[in-house]
Every structure is written in structure tokens, then in C-alpha cells.
Amino acid sequence: MFALYVPGLPNAVARGGRYDHVGEAFGRARPATGFSLDLRELARLLPTAERKHSIRAPWGNAPELREKIADLRKAGEVVIQSMPGHDNVQDEFECDRVLVLEDGNWILKNLG
């Protein structure tokens, strides 16, 4: 068995070992190893990145919408499409703009 600790973090970021006899409980004894990795603990080690502004867009297959999203992404924008039925869910991506259909055109509107 092992546990991997990193200076500055109180919990192990990885744990594992040999589990040779676990298979006996299932009728098939054989050599085994395994490990777990705590990605959240590891993420705490990363420097805080500056959040890039992003655009929330509705889900859809309309050619005009898909073209507008592709154009925005080609211009370096981050576009997050809301899954159907999740338009009112808390915005974990902290979008600062939204793509809306007005008078037959897809336009950007500031949020907030």
C-alpha cells in the first residue's frame, strides 16, 4: 500500500497498492494492483488562471446558429452551448455575454 503526499496539501493526492486476494471473494484469485488519484487536490497546486470571458449560446442545429458559433470560435472567443432544458441553470462558466436571436439575426448581448 502507498500514499503520495505533496508539501502544502493536508491530504494524500494518490493512494494504491496490491490487491492480490480481493479476487478470491469473487472466485478468481489473481494478482492485482490499483490506485486512486485525487484530481481536486492536485488542482489546488495549480496557479489561479485568469478567467477568459465567454459567451453562452443556446443548443441547436440551425445552420445560422452553428455558423455564428463557428465564426466566434475562429475569432478566439469561448462559446459554451447550454444543453436543452438547462438554459436557466447556474452559469458555472461565468459567461459575460449571451448569443440571442433577434429579428432573424444572431447577436451578442452583454449580461449583467
C-alpha positions as a printed Julia matrix, in Angstrom:
112×3 Matrix{Float64}:
   0.0     0.0     0.0
   1.17    3.54   -0.64
   0.01    7.12   -0.29
   1.51   10.1    -2.09
   1.62   13.42   -0.27
   2.62   16.82   -1.61
   4.03   19.63    0.54
   1.33   22.18    1.32
  -1.61   19.8     0.98
  -3.09   18.04    4.01
  -4.47   15.01    2.17
  -2.86   12.34    0.02
  -3.14   13.06   -3.71
  -2.76    9.39   -4.65
  -3.23    6.04   -2.92
  -2.83    2.5    -4.06
  -1.24   -0.87   -3.67
  -1.57   -4.56   -4.38
  -4.91   -6.26   -4.03
  -3.96   -9.85   -4.82
  -6.55  -11.51   -2.59
  -9.56   -9.35   -3.44
 -10.43  -11.6    -6.38
 -10.82  -14.59   -4.06
 -14.11  -13.11   -2.86
 -15.35  -13.4    -6.44
 -13.96  -16.87   -7.09
 -10.96  -15.78   -9.19
  -7.8   -15.23   -7.18
  -5.18  -13.42   -9.26
  -2.53  -10.7    -8.9
  -3.94   -7.18   -8.93
  -2.82   -3.61   -8.38
  -4.71   -0.37   -8.27
  -4.57    3.28   -7.35
  -6.7     6.37   -6.98
  -5.76    9.92   -7.85
  -7.42   12.97   -6.27
  -7.6    15.48   -9.11
  -9.19   18.16   -6.93
  -6.27   18.08   -4.53
  -3.84   18.26   -7.46
  -5.76   21.18   -8.96
  -5.19   23.13   -5.75
  -1.48   23.17   -6.65
  -2.04   24.98   -9.93
  -1.7    28.75  -10.06
  -5.01   30.55  -10.39
  -5.58   31.2   -14.06
  -7.17   34.37  -15.29
 -10.69   33.58  -16.43
 -11.32   34.28  -20.07
 -14.65   35.85  -20.86
 -17.07   33.52  -22.55
 -20.34   33.53  -24.45
 -23.38   31.43  -23.59
 -25.25   30.15  -26.64
 -28.41   28.09  -26.94
 -28.32   24.48  -28.08
 -29.47   23.96  -31.64
 -28.69   22.68  -35.09
 -29.89   25.67  -37.08
 -27.25   26.34  -39.76
 -27.19   30.08  -38.96
 -26.56   29.4   -35.26
 -23.84   26.84  -35.95
 -22.16   29.22  -38.41
 -22.25   32.12  -35.93
 -20.75   29.94  -33.17
 -18.03   28.71  -35.55
 -17.19   32.3   -36.55
 -16.96   33.4   -32.92
 -14.68   30.48  -32.06
 -12.46   31.19  -35.09
 -12.14   34.74  -33.74
 -10.8    33.32  -30.46
 -14.0    33.52  -28.41
 -15.01   30.81  -25.95
 -18.6    29.76  -26.69
 -20.47   27.5   -24.27
 -23.68   25.94  -25.57
 -26.37   25.25  -22.96
 -27.77   21.74  -23.08
 -31.51   21.52  -23.81
 -33.53   22.3   -20.69
 -30.57   23.87  -18.87
 -30.84   27.48  -20.02
 -31.69   28.68  -16.5
 -29.08   26.61  -14.67
 -26.44   28.48  -12.67
 -23.72   29.7   -15.01
 -20.62   27.9   -13.74
 -18.65   29.21  -16.71
 -19.32   32.83  -15.71
 -20.31   33.89  -19.22
 -20.35   37.65  -19.68
 -22.3    37.62  -22.95
 -25.14   35.65  -24.48
 -25.96   34.83  -28.09
 -29.61   35.6   -28.87
 -31.8    35.55  -31.96
 -33.29   38.97  -32.72
 -35.14   39.81  -35.91
 -33.7    36.73  -37.62
 -30.08   37.56  -36.7
 -27.84   36.04  -34.03
 -26.39   38.86  -31.94
 -24.32   39.16  -28.77
 -25.77   40.83  -25.69
 -23.91   41.72  -22.52
 -25.04   40.03  -19.34
 -25.27   41.91  -16.1
